[in-house]
């Protein structure tokens, strides 16, 4: 079983940009049931990426701990059974 989970972020608030503390993550669009397909995004050497589904601009912020976001409300916690 994997030790680390991929962070998930959403843009339910319709923000122009979200700062995140991860370069690899999943965008879910909005909080379910209004989400889009959960897409894995990898910034690679870049410091920002746009989600191809919802057009949210995610900007990497090295000051943020891994998996956190500014605003904090953009973090989506995945429920596991």
C-alpha positions as a printed NumPy array, in Angstrom:
array([[  0.   ,   0.   ,   0.   ],
       [  1.246,   3.491,  -0.785],
       [  2.613,   5.514,   2.105],
       [  1.964,   8.922,   0.554],
       [ -1.275,  10.116,  -0.944],
       [ -1.531,  12.549,  -3.814],
       [ -2.976,  15.872,  -2.595],
       [ -6.317,  16.908,  -4.077],
       [ -7.409,  20.508,  -4.649],
       [-10.636,  22.141,  -5.802],
       [-11.795,  25.572,  -6.918],
       [-15.378,  25.656,  -5.706],
       [-14.973,  29.391,  -4.99 ],
       [-14.072,  30.166,  -8.619],
       [-10.752,  31.838,  -7.757],
       [ -8.428,  33.176, -10.46 ],
       [ -5.444,  31.301,  -8.948],
       [ -4.625,  28.966,  -6.103],
       [ -1.199,  28.651,  -4.502],
       [ -0.298,  25.103,  -3.518],
       [  2.541,  23.324,  -1.757],
       [  2.808,  20.492,  -4.293],
       [  3.971,  20.088,  -7.865],
       [  2.104,  16.803,  -8.391],
       [ -1.558,  16.727,  -7.397],
       [ -5.113,  16.084,  -8.513],
       [ -7.617,  18.772,  -9.435],
       [-11.245,  17.802,  -8.872],
       [-12.792,  21.072, -10.073],
       [-15.413,  21.681,  -7.385],
       [-16.6  ,  19.81 ,  -4.341],
       [-18.705,  16.762,  -5.307],
       [-21.27 ,  16.406,  -6.761],
       [-20.141,  19.345,  -8.919],
       [-16.655,  17.957,  -9.568],
       [-15.092,  17.181, -12.932],
       [-13.026,  14.058, -13.658],
       [-10.245,  13.968, -11.075],
       [ -7.208,  14.769, -13.198],
       [ -3.583,  14.204, -12.142],
       [ -1.417,  17.248, -12.883],
       [  2.386,  17.408, -12.775],
       [  4.15 ,  20.777, -13.032],
       [  7.528,  19.197, -13.714],
       [ 10.16 ,  21.967, -13.787],
       [  7.487,  24.677, -14.104],
       [  5.993,  26.586, -11.18 ],
       [  2.421,  26.8  , -12.456],
       [ -0.114,  24.776, -14.392],
       [ -3.665,  25.254, -15.674],
       [ -6.233,  22.496, -15.205],
       [ -7.483,  21.427, -18.646],
       [-11.025,  20.862, -17.318],
       [-11.803,  23.892, -15.143],
       [ -9.012,  26.299, -16.188],
       [ -7.89 ,  26.869, -12.603],
       [ -4.363,  28.286, -12.435],
       [ -2.339,  26.442,  -9.791],
       [  0.886,  28.125,  -8.682],
       [  3.554,  26.267,  -6.7  ],
       [  4.534,  28.05 ,  -3.498],
       [  7.624,  26.549,  -1.815],
       [  6.66 ,  28.324,   1.427],
       [  3.544,  26.149,   1.769],
       [  3.91 ,  22.7  ,   3.315],
       [  3.247,  19.796,   0.941],
       [ -0.447,  19.291,   0.335],
       [ -1.604,  22.662,   1.655],
       [ -3.037,  25.585,  -0.28 ],
       [ -3.675,  29.296,  -0.121],
       [ -6.567,  29.633,   0.472],
       [ -6.721,  26.637,   2.795],
       [-10.324,  25.996,   1.702],
       [ -9.008,  24.725,  -1.676],
       [ -7.683,  21.518,  -0.093],
       [ -9.95 ,  18.512,  -0.655],
       [ -9.71 ,  15.651,   1.819],
       [-10.287,  12.271,   0.236],
       [-12.407,   9.929,   2.331],
       [-11.108,   6.343,   2.315],
       [-13.218,   3.396,   3.345]])
